[in-house]
């Protein structure tokens, strides 16, 4: 899958601005973290590339920090020594099942991630701080599954974002009232 299509899918499911994610991805590509287009040749992203693109979206600490954030989060390790990139790449490729994932919780500074699954919690990096000042990003398991399903071409009819559903319901209600 080419980067622009992957950006659209991630942005839609995580309710992010696609332009912002494209800018983050471009910065990561310029630093060698994602493949770059060469002329008209646009490379497909591998599972590792898709994983790094997802990390761009989750670990947004500013455009100037995009590549550093991807590298730092990708290198986070759990107690068994597995990196966060290994896990997300496994989810993208199908080597690891995404079915039991409830959520991915990322603390931006210091970098730390907890993946909540049916079987418990997988912690990557230092233990997450519990202070109110910590900036935390939570990715629901349903959103992660939807992203991965579309990456694999399995989503025939992706669900529209909740905001657009609410707008259609509101527009229908106003039409019926008139």
Phi, psi and omega per residue, in radians:
X1 nan 2.389 3.141
X2 -1.358 2.740 -3.024
X3 -1.029 -0.743 -3.091
X4 -1.081 -0.688 3.098
X5 -1.179 -0.717 3.125
X6 -1.131 -0.680 3.101
X7 -1.065 -0.777 3.139
X8 -1.042 -0.764 -3.123
X9 -1.146 -0.858 -3.127
X10 -1.078 -0.821 -3.108
X11 -1.052 -0.736 -3.126
X12 -1.122 -0.819 -3.073
X13 -1.318 -0.422 3.129
X14 -1.808 0.115 -3.138
X15 0.941 0.847 3.120
X16 -1.903 2.807 3.044
X17 -1.330 2.086 -3.100
X18 -1.096 -0.604 3.106
X19 -1.120 -0.701 3.106
X20 -1.117 -0.796 3.137
X21 -1.128 -0.664 3.101
X22 -1.093 -0.698 3.123
X23 -1.162 -0.733 3.090
X24 -1.081 -0.771 -3.136
X25 -1.121 -0.672 3.116
X26 -1.104 -0.730 3.105
X27 -1.116 -0.724 3.115
X28 -1.137 -0.675 3.119
X29 -1.158 -0.715 3.125
X30 -1.083 -0.472 3.128
X31 -1.616 0.053 3.078
X32 1.548 0.137 -3.139
X33 -1.436 -0.401 3.094
X34 -2.288 2.667 3.111
X35 -1.186 2.611 3.136
X36 -1.933 2.598 3.044
X37 -1.226 2.543 3.106
X38 -2.150 1.753 -3.045
X39 1.173 -2.206 3.127
X40 -1.571 -0.112 -3.138
X41 -1.433 1.890 3.128
X42 -1.839 1.976 -3.085
X43 -1.282 2.576 2.993
X44 -1.317 2.572 3.074
X45 -1.448 2.353 3.041
X46 -1.340 3.006 3.035
X47 -0.969 -0.632 3.092
X48 -1.156 -0.690 3.098
X49 -1.148 -0.720 3.083
X50 -1.112 -0.684 3.108
X51 -1.104 -0.768 3.132
X52 -1.160 -0.623 3.087
X53 -1.131 -0.722 3.069
X54 -1.086 -0.686 3.086
X55 -1.116 -0.618 3.054
X56 -0.980 -0.763 -3.101
X57 -1.213 -0.749 -3.051
X58 -1.323 -0.724 -3.005
X59 -1.755 0.791 -3.121
X60 -1.297 1.809 3.071
X61 -2.052 0.465 3.109
X62 1.904 2.664 -3.101
X63 -1.039 -0.721 -3.127
X64 -1.176 -0.304 -3.117
X65 -1.884 0.122 -3.021
X66 -0.993 -0.911 -3.091
X67 -1.162 -0.726 3.124
X68 -1.089 -0.738 3.132
X69 -1.101 -0.766 3.126
X70 -1.064 -0.834 3.132
X71 -1.054 -0.790 -3.086
X72 -1.138 -0.811 -3.130
X73 -1.225 -0.670 3.130
X74 -1.065 -0.585 -3.069
X75 -1.507 -0.111 3.116
X76 -1.006 2.415 -3.097
X77 -2.066 2.622 3.011
X78 -1.620 -3.083 -3.111
X79 -1.065 -0.530 -3.136
X80 -1.444 -0.071 3.109
X81 1.644 -0.036 3.122
X82 -1.315 2.396 3.130
X83 -1.476 2.781 3.077
X84 -1.091 -0.637 3.091
X85 -1.074 -0.716 3.099
X86 -1.009 -0.783 -3.127
X87 -1.118 -0.894 -3.076
X88 -1.174 -0.664 3.067
X89 -1.077 -0.716 3.090
X90 -1.091 -0.692 3.079
X91 -1.118 -0.749 -3.117
X92 -1.140 -0.680 -3.064
X93 -1.457 -0.287 -3.091
X94 1.647 -0.020 3.120
X95 -1.217 -0.441 3.088
X96 -2.118 2.303 -3.130
X97 -1.273 2.344 3.097
X98 -1.602 -0.103 -3.034
X99 -1.017 -0.673 -3.065
X100 -1.613 0.123 -3.110
X101 -1.442 2.141 3.111
X102 -1.584 -0.688 3.123
X103 -2.945 2.808 3.030
X104 -2.107 2.121 -3.082
X105 -2.007 2.061 -3.103
X106 -1.988 2.274 2.987
X107 -1.733 2.212 -3.024
X108 -1.367 -0.597 -3.113
X109 -2.598 2.008 -0.080
X110 -1.250 2.678 -3.086
X111 -1.068 2.175 3.091
X112 -2.775 2.540 -3.124
X113 -2.381 2.421 3.003
X114 -2.126 2.243 3.070
X115 -1.871 2.072 -3.131
X116 -1.654 2.157 -3.097
X117 -2.218 3.041 3.047
X118 -0.986 -0.593 -3.062
X119 -1.549 -0.034 -3.129
X120 2.393 -2.509 -3.096
X121 -2.199 2.411 3.026
X122 -1.945 2.107 -3.118
X123 -1.859 2.311 3.118
X124 -2.102 2.220 -3.112
X125 1.483 -2.907 -3.125
X126 -1.170 2.821 3.103
X127 -1.054 2.378 -3.134
X128 -1.097 2.454 3.086
X129 -1.289 2.594 -3.127
X130 -1.825 0.189 -3.107
X131 -1.310 2.707 -3.132
X132 -1.207 -0.323 -3.102
X133 -1.457 -0.142 -3.133
X134 -1.241 2.371 3.089
X135 -1.581 2.050 -3.043
X136 -2.070 2.386 3.050
X137 -2.049 2.235 3.116
X138 -2.018 2.214 3.077
X139 -1.905 1.976 3.122
X140 -1.095 2.552 3.116
X141 -1.015 -0.633 3.132
X142 -1.077 -0.704 3.115
X143 -1.167 -0.732 3.107
X144 -1.070 -0.781 3.118
X145 -1.104 -0.701 -3.141
X146 -1.149 -0.724 3.112
X147 -1.067 -0.871 -3.097
X148 -1.133 -0.684 3.108
X149 -1.067 -0.743 3.119
X150 -1.200 -0.656 3.082
X151 -1.034 -0.630 -3.138
X152 -1.487 -0.042 3.127
X153 1.387 0.330 -3.081
X154 -1.650 -0.112 -3.102
X155 -1.662 1.750 -3.136
X156 -1.279 -0.697 -3.123
X157 -2.335 1.437 -3.116
X158 -1.077 2.480 3.137
X159 -1.185 2.388 3.097
X160 -1.255 2.742 3.105
X161 -1.027 2.599 -3.092
X162 -0.987 -0.664 -3.121
X163 -1.066 -0.699 -3.127
X164 -1.248 -0.567 3.077
X165 -1.140 -0.783 3.130
X166 -1.086 -0.686 3.123
X167 -1.129 -0.716 3.114
X168 -1.154 -0.692 3.120
X169 -1.119 -0.751 3.129
X170 -1.108 -0.772 3.137
X171 -1.115 -0.677 3.121
X172 -1.143 -0.728 3.140
X173 -1.105 -0.697 3.138
X174 -1.206 -0.631 3.137
X175 -1.145 -0.754 -3.122
X176 -1.192 -0.565 -3.127
X177 -1.241 -0.496 -3.088
X178 -1.448 nan nan
